[in-house]
């Protein structure tokens, strides 16, 4: 029931209850809360047992769509792709991730891309027209 509450939050709640209720009323409050939670749990389990007895096999038909919704709610995009497109075989995705992890540094471009062109190493003289390359336009 308290799966979303961590130990630090429980500690804060206990300290807050100790400050608000005081040390003399805190044990009684804890007993009352635990008893109430136990009663609610018993009522819920009794209600589900009663529904199973009254509906019989029809109760399972009601549970199937709810189970399917819960299954879809818990799926991540990766799980959906694996289940529906790859028929549950995620070896393709794992191989891709392993390859991506094994690449330590990106590929470096060749040094020829950064070498200056030697056709016209000096800039044109002031007042002269620059050379025209018809293939470049």
FENSUL-V867140 format. One record per residue. PHI is phi in whole degrees, -180 to 180 (none if undefined). OMEGA is omega in degrees with one decimal (none if undefined). Layout:
PHI,OMEGA + PHI,OMEGA
This chain:
none,-178.7 + -103,-177.2 + -71,-179.5 + -91,-178.1 + -102,179.2 + -88,-178.6 + -66,-179.3 + -66,178.2 + -69,176.1 + -63,179.0 + -62,178.8 + -64,178.3 + -64,179.2 + -66,179.3 + -64,178.5 + -64,177.7 + -65,178.6 + -65,179.7 + -71,-175.8 + -73,-174.9 + -88,-176.8 + 90,-175.9 + -69,-178.2 + -81,-179.2 + -98,-176.2 + -64,179.5 + -60,178.5 + -66,178.9 + -66,178.5 + -64,177.8 + -62,-179.3 + -65,180.0 + -64,-179.4 + -67,177.2 + -65,178.9 + -65,178.2 + -63,178.8 + -64,178.7 + -65,179.2 + -62,178.7 + -65,178.0 + -64,177.9 + -63,-178.9 + -66,179.7 + -69,177.1 + -67,179.2 + -67,179.4 + -68,176.9 + -65,179.5 + -64,177.5 + -63,179.1 + -63,-179.7 + -70,-176.1 + -75,-176.6 + -87,178.6 + 66,-176.7 + -73,178.4 + -67,-179.8 + -63,178.7 + -67,177.7 + -66,176.9 + -73,-177.1 + -77,-176.0 + -59,178.9 + -63,178.6 + -67,177.6 + -65,178.7 + -65,177.7 + -64,178.0 + -64,177.4 + -65,179.1 + -69,-179.5 + -64,-177.7 + -86,-176.6 + -85,172.5 + -95,177.0 + -57,179.9 + -65,179.9 + -65,178.5 + -65,179.4 + -63,-179.1 + -63,-176.5 + -72,-170.5 + -90,-178.0 + -98,-175.5 + -108,179.2 + 53,175.2 + 84,-179.1 + -96,-178.0 + -98,-179.8 + -65,179.1 + -64,-179.2 + -68,179.1 + -64,177.7 + -62,178.7 + -64,178.8 + -65,178.1 + -63,178.3 + -66,-179.9 + -66,178.5 + -72,-176.4 + -75,177.9 + -79,-175.4 + -83,-178.0 + -135,-179.0 + -67,178.5 + -66,179.7 + -96,177.9 + -69,-179.3 + -67,-177.6 + -71,-179.7 + -66,179.9 + -69,-174.2 + -103,178.5 + -78,-179.8 + -71,178.2 + -74,-176.4 + -99,-178.0 + -65,-177.3 + -135,-173.5 + -71,-178.2 + -104,178.5 + -70,179.8 + -67,-179.6 + -68,179.2 + -63,179.9 + 92,178.9 + -93,179.8 + -87,179.0 + -70,179.7 + -69,-176.4 + -112,177.9 + -113,-176.7 + -68,-180.0 + -75,-176.9 + -80,-176.0 + -98,none
